[in-house]
Amino acid sequence: MSRLLLWLILFVLCWPLALAALLFYPLIWLVLLPLRLFGVVVDGVFELLRAVIMLPARLLSGKR
């Protein structure tokens, strides 16, 4: 009987949290989207710098 009461209390307390998560997840995703795009750009810049720095070594190393 105590498990049933605990489950009912959990159900009453958690359904608003689940509903809020359903409503706010798309908004949070939209807020974080520019940060993801910024991360992709920064990663691309670092890869470009790495390629430019490693280019002389690749040219001098000869055939692989």
Secondary structure, 3 states (H helix, E strand, C coil): CHHHHHHHHHHHHHHHHHHHHHHHHHHHHHHHHHHHHHHHHHHHHHHHHHHHHHHHHHHHHCCC
